[in-house]
Amino acid sequence: MKKAPKPLPSFATEAEERAFWESHDTAGYVDWSKAVVARFPNLKPITKRISLHLPVGLLEQIKIAANQRDVPYQSLIKMWLAEKVEKA
């Protein structure tokens, strides 16, 4: 027979809750047998704008490659970077 989960303490701030969970295991507080998969299909990854200086010739080559693939050149750069990072 399983024990009933411990009641969750109340937290005044998110920082207080974060500190609690950094030092406690969820096993005593959550009945994971009742967990369900959550899907968030409309979430978009957080992005951050950066400034990148490229030689003009390189940028023109990227724009040509992007045009051949019918995608914006910034998107093509992101795709290439993601592929490279995934392989690393």
Beta strands, then each sheet from edge to edge (+ up, - down):
end
